[in-house]
Amino acid sequence: MTISFSAPPINEVIVGKTFEPQTRLLVPYYGRFWELIQNDFPGCEHAQLLLDPGTEPHFDRTTGAILPRVWFVSADKTRLLQVQSDRFHCNWRQTDGTQPYARFETIYAEYKKYAELFQTFLLGQLKAELVTRRCEVSYINVFRRGREWNDWSDLQRLFKDVRLPPKVEGGDIRGAYLQLEYGMPNDAGKLTVSIASAKMTAGGDVIRMELTASSSKPEPHADWEHDWFQVAHKAIVESFCDLTTDVMQQTIWKRET
């Protein structure tokens, strides 16, 4: 049975993949691709490059210019496509806290639609195939002070099996940071969980919980990518429930199943 919540604390969901670098994907091609999707994503922004540890940016072989990362943004700013010479991601995000959560099936369907369009575009423009290196799903949850918690000593109300003294010799708790890494079923990859204190743009204190599923090496059969995304989603949701308390799930986030 699929686990769901009617009032989840989700702030952002990211679905995407990393692929073999397309070093011929120069700036003009981003503009041509934008022409295909501009009705759905009328905004366009440059963004900081995403790099795996130990890697360097990709360059234009002729000029030495760094190849960019570009965001294509929907009119309401809740959806965006991220395109880089070795990455393609689809995001749904909260912008003012009032948008209803877009379910995973909707976000994944949008990712699949535009990823296939991007592949068709590359074939037509550059005769290039996307060779997947890694698939990823990330869920970013935000626990707001005054809603899920009031004081740092409330961590044990949020997370199961957390037993921390609210005060030590140096004083009270002022923040938190924890990172955990788990394996996924059937060696499908890894699940990274990070929990950290943060501040919202408006200045409010929050606890940010990010769960990221990353695939192992892709398998050659045609349905592998689709099947992996379903496994990743299930692993993230079930891990969220394993790590957070039943009280929060039932009373604040309104667990339905």
N, C-alpha and C positions, 0 to 999 in steps of 0.2 A: 504494500500500500504506500502511495506517495505521501510524504509528509508535507504539510503546507501550513501557512500562518495567514491570518487575515490582516494583521498589523505588524509585519516583520520590520526589524530595525535596519533593513538594507538601504544603503546609501548609493551603492554603485555595483553593477555587474559587468564583467568584461569577458568576452568570448573571442578567441582568436588563435593564431598560429604564427610560428616562426618558420621561415623557409630559406632555401639556399639563396644567397644574395643575388639580386637582380641589378648588377652594376650599370646596366644600360638604361635603367629607369631614371632618366634625367628629369629636371624640373618641368619642361614643357609637357611631358606625359602626365604629370599630376593634373595639369590644367585640362588636358583632353579627357582624362577619366572623370574629372569633376563635371564636365559638360554632360556626361551620361547620368549623373545622379543629382544634379543641382536642384531639381524640383523637390527632392526629398531632403537634401542637405544644402541649403542656400548659403551657409556660412563656411568660411575657410580660414584656418589659422595655422601658423607654424608652431611646432612644439619641440621641446628638448628631445634629443635622440635617446632611444632606449638601447642599451648595450648590455650584453651578457658579461659577467666578470671575465677579465682577461682578454677582451676583444677590443678592436679599434673600429672607428667609424669607416664606412665605405665611401670611396672617393670617385669622382668623375676622372676617368683615366686620362682624359685630354688636358683638363685644366687644373686638376688637383682639388677642386671644390668638393666640400663634404656634401654627400647626398642627404636630402632633408627628411624630416618626419613631418607629416601634414595631418591635420584634423579637418574632417568635413563634418559640419555641425548642423543639426536640424534647427528649424525656426524657433522651437521652444527650448532649445539647448539641452534637452534631456537625452538625445541620442547623438552618437558620433561614430564615425569611421576613422580609424587611425591607419595611415599607410606610411610605410617606411620601406627601404630597399630590401629588407629581409623580414618584414612583419606586416600582418593584416589583422586588425582587431575591430570588434564591434562593441560599443559601450551603451549601456543604459545607466542614467544617473539622476539622482535627485538634484534639483537646483534651488528650490525654495522650501522643500519639505512638505509640499501639498500634493505632489503628483502620486497617483496610485502606482503601486509597484507593477512593473511589467513582468509577467511570469517568464520563467526560463524558456519555455517552449516558444514564446513570442520572440525573445531575444535571440535564441539559437536560429530560428527560422529566418530572421533578418540577417544574421551573420552569414548563413548559408547562401541566401539570395545574393548578397553583395560580394561574397568571396567568389562565387561562381561567375558573376559579372566581371570581376577583376581578372580572373583567370582568362576569360574569353577576350577581354581587352588586351592582355599581355600577348596572347596568341596572335591576335590581329595586328598589333602594333610592332611587336618585337619577335614574334614567333618563339615565345618563351613559355615554358611549362613551370608551374610552381611545384617545387620538390619540398615537401614538408619535412622539417626537422623536429618540430615539437608543437603540440597543441596545448592550450592552457585555458582554464576557466578560473576567474577570481570573483569572490563575493566580498564586498567591503561593507561591514556592519558598523553602525555608529550608535553607541549608547550615550544618551544625553544626560548630563547632570540635571536633576530635577524631575526626570522621567524614570530612567532605570536605576539611578543611584543619586545619592546626595553627598556622601563622604567617601574618601578613599578606602575607609574601613569596610565599605559595602561590597568590595570585590567578591567576598564569599557569597553574597546574594546573587551575583551574576554568574559566577563560575563554580562548577562542582569541584569539591576537594581542594579548594584554596583555603589555606590556614595561615594567614599572615598577621602578625601583631600590628595593630593600628599605630603603635608608637614604639620607637626604639630609643636608645640613649641619646641619639642625635636629634630627636624630635619626631613629628608626625610624618606619615606618608604624604608625599607631594606629587607623585606620579608613578608610572609603571611602564615596564617594557619586558616582554617575554616572547621568545620565538621557539616553536616546536616543529619538528619534521616527522611525518609518519609515512609509511609505505602505503600504496594503494592495493586493492585486491588483485590477485593474479599478476603481480609485478607490472601493473599498468602504468606505474609512475610514482610520483611522490605528492604528498599533501603537506603544504607548509602553512602553519598557523602563526600569525603574529598578533600580539595584543599590546597596545601602547596607548598611553595618555596623549591627548592632542588638544588643540583649540580650533573651534570653528572660525570661519572668516569673520563672523560677527563678534567673536570673542568668547563664546561659551565653552566651558570645559566638556570634553567628551572622552570616552574610551573607544578606541578604534580597533575592531577585530577583523582582520583580513584572512581569508582562507583561499589558498591558491592551489589548484590541482595542475600538475605539469606532467605531460605524458613521457613515457620512455620512448625508445626508438620506434617510429611508426612501422606497422606491419604492411605487407604489400597488397593485401586483398582490398577490394573496392569499398567495402562497408566499414573498414577499420575506423576511419575518422568519425563517422556518425556514431558508431557504437561507443567509441571512447568518450565522446562528449556526454553521452547518457550516463556512463559509469562515473565520470568526473562530477557531474551534477549530483548524483545520488550520494557519492562519497562526501561532498561538501555539506550537503544538508544533514546527513546523518551524523557527521562529525560535529557540526554546530550543535545539534541536540545532545550529543554525548558530552560536550564540554560546558554547556550552559545549564542552569538549574531549571527544574520542572516548574518552579514557582514563576519564574520570569516567562517561560514559554507559555504557560497557561493564562496568567493574569495580565501581562503587559503585551505580549506579541500575539496572543489569541490563537494558539495552536488549534488547528481544525481536525487533524488526523494523527 
